[in-house]
């Protein structure tokens, strides 16, 4: 079973390289990370913390938008594209289960996201250390935390992209659903919570329900966990109050459970796809 999964992953990764997804993803992460590492670390002296920690806080705000977008762009046509090209029935004639096919695709695409994240953040770390010296390595644990949580966030949206791909009949429909998912999960969800807080005016929703709704969104859980752990919350985000009051195990649990839940949803949807 593992041999079939790894073989599928190798083929999918080669396809990603051929389609320039690896180069595009790495270039996007490196470019934005470089810009933020240069511009976002300017206030570190005033805050009394190391430059790399401030850079990590800035990269967190970047990653919550860019990593899900990259993951969805890579994964939205994983099944719908195969079905439209007529290669999905061929895959299913092989001694390869649907779960194995989906998991192989997930591994390959997750490798693309992980490579982009690792190289992009490495550039930021090099710039921070180059500008501030070896004492900037105090922020290295926060950077390592940001890397593995970014990979987890990417895994969530890769599987959600597979889910959209299974639900749509054509890649164009899957692309529309993926962009809609990104807008809802990354932009509109927080705007809705903000509107609810304003309407509640400090009532039960704000004190009891809001923290759980915030943690329930993997993007917000990612942001809260990394900002609170970086030591530079106040420098980067209006979520400072939530990040300081919500127990760290809650966003961490959300980040661990969401990739599993999203993969199970994608697998259930794939079972209903007719080759």
N, C-alpha and C positions, 0 to 999 in steps of 0.2 A: 504493500500500500504506500509506504513512504517513498519507495523508488518511483512509483507512478506520479506521486505528488511533486517530487523534486524534478522529475523530467518535465512535467507540465510547467513548473515554475521557471525552469531554464528556458524553455521555448518562449514563454510570455515575456521574460526579461529581455531576450534577444529581440522580440518584436518591439518592445518599448524602446530599446536602443535604436533600432532601425527607424522607428517613427519619430525619433528625436525627443521623446518624452523625458528621457534621462537628462539630455543636455539642456532642455528647456527648464526643467524643474531645478536642476543644480544652478543654472544661470540666474533664475529668479531669486532663489534663496540667497545666493552669494551677493547679488547686487543689492538687494534690500538690506541684508545684514550689514554689508559694508557701509552703506549710507547711514544706517541707524547707529552703528558702532562709532562713527565719526561725529555725527551730529547729536546723538542722544546722550553721550557721556560727558557733555560739557558741564552740567551742574554738579558733578560728583564731588568737587572740592567744597562747595557750599553745603552739601548734605552730610559731609563727614563720613562717607562710605567709599569703598573702593570703586574704581571706574568700571570694572567688569560686572559688578552687581547691578549698577545702573544700566549698563548695556543689556544685561539679562532681562531687566524689567522692560526695557524698550522692545527687545526681541519677543517678549511674551505677547505684547500688544500686536506685534506684527504677525506672529505665528497663529494667533487665534483667527485671523482672517485668511492668511495665505496657505497654511497647511491644509485646512479643509478644502479650499478651492482647488489646490493641486491634486488632492486625493480624488475629488469628484471628477475633475477633468480627465484623470487617468482611467477611472473605473466605470464611467457612465455607459460605455458601449461594450463592456466585457461580455455580456450575454446578447443584448439586442444587436450588436454589431455582428457577432457570430451567426445569429439567426438570419440577418439580412443577407450576409455573404454566402449563406448556405453551408457553412462549415460546422455549425452546431450539430446537425444530425450525424455528420462524419465523426465528430469527437465522441458522440454517445454510442457509436457502434463499436468503439474500442473497449477493451476490458478496463474501463475507467468509470468509477461512480460519479454521480453528479456532485456529491460533496467533495470528492477528491479533485475534480476539475475546478470547482469554485475555490477550494483552499489553495490549489496550486497557483491560480491567478492572483489570489490575495497575497501569497508569499512574494511573488515576483513584483507586484505593484508596491507592496510594503517595503521591499528592498530599494525601489526607486525613491520613495519618500524618505526612507532612512538615510540614503546616500545624500540626497539634497539637503536634508536637515543637518547632517554631520558636517558636510563641507561648508555650508552656509554659516553655521555657528562657529566653526573653526576659524573662519576668516575674521569674525567678530572678536574672538578671543585673542588672535594674533595682533590685531590692531590695538586692542585694549592694553595688552602686555607691552607692546612696542611703545605706546605712548606714556605708560605709567610705570613700567618696570616690573620686576618679579613680585612686588608686593600686591600687584593686581590679581595674583593667583588666589587671593583669599576668596574671590567670587567664583572659583572653579567648581565647587560643589553645586552651587546654584545653576551653573551652566550645564553640568552633567544631568541634573534633575530636569532642566528644560529640554534636553535632548531626548531622554527616554519618555517623558510625558508627551512630547511632540509626536513621537512615533506612535504612541498609544492613540493620540487624537487622530493621527492619520489613518490608523487601522479602523477607527470608528467610521470615518467618512468614506473609506474605501468600501467597507461592507455595505454602508448605506447607498453608495453609488451602485453596487451590485444589485441591491434591492430595487432601486429605480430602474436599472437595466432589465431586470426580470419582469417588472410590472409593465414596461413599455413594449410596444410591438416594433418600434423602429428606433434607431439611434437618435434621430431628431427629437422624438418624444422623450427619450431618456435624458437627453441634454437639457431640455426644458424643465423636466422634473428635478434634475440635479441642481440647476441654478435656482429654482424655486426653493428647494430644500436649503441651499446655502443662505439665501436671503432670509428665510424664516428662522433658521437655527442661529445664525450669526448676527443678524441685524434686527429683524422685527421682533424676535423673542424678547430681547432686552428693552426695546422701546415699549412693548406691551407691559412688561414688568414695571418700567418707570411710570407709565401712565396709571397703572393700578396703585402704585405707592402714593402718587400725588392725590388720587381720588380717595385713598384710604385715610390719608392725613394722620399717620402714626397709630392706626388702629391695629386690630388683631392680624390683619393680612400682613402688614409690614413686619410685625414682631414674630409671628409664628409661621406663616405660610411662605412668605417671600424667601427666607433662607433656603428652604427645601426646594422651591422652584428654581432657585439660582443654581443649586448643586445638581439638580436633575438634568440640566443642559450640559452636555459634555464640554462644550466650548467655554462656558462660564466656570465650570469646575476646573478646567485646565488653567484658566486665567487666575482664579482665586488661589489655587494651590501654589502656583509658581510665584505670584506676586507676594504672597504672605511669607514664602520661604526665602525670597531673594533679599529681604532686608531693605528693599527700596520701594515699598508700596506707595508711599506718599509721593514719590517722584514720578510715578507713571500712570496712575489710574484713579478714577473716581470710585473704584470699588474698594478703596482702602478700608472703609468702615466694615464692609462685609468680610473682606479678607482677614481682618483682625479679630472678628467675633465668631466666625464659623470654625468649628473644630476641624483640624487638618485631615482627620480620617474620613470626613464626609466627602470632600471633593476627590480625595484619593480613591475611595471606594467607587465613586461614580466613574472615574477614569479607568478603573480595572474592569468593572462590570459592563460598561457600554460596548467595548469591542466584541465581547462574547455575545451580548444580546443582539447587536447589529448583524453579526455573522449568522446567528441562528435565524433571524428574520430573513436574511438573504437566502439562506439554504431552504427555508420553507417556501419562499416565493419561487425559487428555481425549480422546485419539485412540480409546480403547476405549469411550467413552461412546456409547450408542446414542440418537439423538434420538427 
